[in-house]
Amino acid sequence: MSAWLEFTREVFSSKKSLLSFTLAALSHYGIRASRKRGQNFSVSPRYLEAFYRKLVEWSPQAVLEVGTGIGALAYYVALRGREWQVVTIENDRRIYSASVELAGGLDNIAFVLADALEVIETARFDTVFSSTPYSITMPLLLGIVRNNSVKRSVLGVQREVADRIVAEPGTRDYGRLTVAVALHFSVERLGDFRPQDFFPPPEVHTTLIALERKREYSRTWGPLLEELTGCIFSSRNKRAKRVVACCLERLGVSEERARTIAEESIRGEGMRARELSPQSIQEMLLKALSRG
């Protein structure tokens, strides 16, 4: 490989230089971004710097990146955080091979060819970052929620997904993803980025979010909570008491007990399922479990 086709500090000096390098690298390796895989390569130094600025607040020893791409973000983080060990996972063999050559000039980066969704729930890293491929956003977020080793994350997600994560009960964007994240993490929006900050430009804006764990995921009743939440929001516009009672019954709670819990926990007769707070959903499940 020619020396000119390697990441250097100069590549990140401007959006123009990073875009030019990205186009040259994709052409050199014969890579075309896959829409199916949600591949859009970051070409904005400001976007990469936003990741680093949040990570440096946490002073991690090792960080895990999901979705290497051609390696721009991994290289930038490893270059700025020389004391960190950066492990980056990519499941596209073509792109993996290219990134190893392009970003392999630093000794604190390790490249892994694997499906991140198969390892994210068991990975032993307390800090995760990802310019998240849009096609895996939901399963990646749920995997992070379920992995108690992960204490902090910085993620670039579709703006619509960020809106869902921070949505208030009763709003259009509020749903099972909101509940899963809200019960386990505090969320900070770090900024929005335009389609032009990526190549090829996606059809949506990207929002950078930071997650910090406030509660561990329960191996005992966490899966039941996910099942209950999914059931509740499948009937989000119906009356909450009836929906909750029905969903608790599906979990094996007796009809009488399910109705009692719904009556005691939900005060308003006209309340809709979409108006139930994350805490109230969890409390109703725990009440059902505590009563056998």
Secondary structure as UniProt FT lines:
FT   TURN            3..4
FT   HELIX           9..12
FT   HELIX           15..29
FT   TURN            35..38
FT   STRAND          41..42
FT   HELIX           45..58
FT   STRAND          62..66
FT   TURN            69..70
FT   HELIX           72..80
FT   TURN            82..83
FT   STRAND          85..90
FT   HELIX           93..102
FT   TURN            104..105
FT   TURN            107..108
FT   STRAND          109..113
FT   HELIX           116..119
FT   TURN            120..122
FT   STRAND          127..131
FT   HELIX           134..136
FT   HELIX           137..146
FT   TURN            148..149
FT   STRAND          152..158
FT   HELIX           159..165
FT   TURN            169..170
FT   TURN            172..173
FT   HELIX           176..182
FT   TURN            183..184
FT   STRAND          185..193
FT   HELIX           195..197
FT   STRAND          198..199
FT   STRAND          206..213
FT   TURN            219..221
FT   HELIX           222..233
FT   TURN            234..237
FT   HELIX           240..250
FT   TURN            251..252
FT   HELIX           255..265
FT   TURN            269..270
FT   HELIX           273..275
FT   HELIX           278..290
//
